[in-house]
Amino acid sequence: MDKIEKALKKLSQKQKQKFKRILVQIKNGELNNLDVKKLKARDDIFRVRKGDMRIIFRKVDGSIKILALEQRTSKTYAKKSF
């Protein structure tokens, strides 16, 4: 099982629908109302942020490859006590 499938299994049906809508927008090139940012030191890898969702994708020769799907939670930046 790859990283994308594993991430999708953890999501609720509602969250999956949100990701799907964003992925369709990316595929159709409708990036105007999305928070898209090019990652540093790379000309072909981008990050889309929509609320607490992150999608990292790569554009190669007109095609798009999804590299990561992430859902931010309250635990994402929590300090760890040692």
Secondary structure, DSSP 8 states (H G I E B T S, - for coil): --HHHHHHHTS-HHHHHHHHHHHHHHHHT--TTSEEEE-TT-SSEEEEEETTEEEEEEEETTEEEEEEEEE--TTTT-----
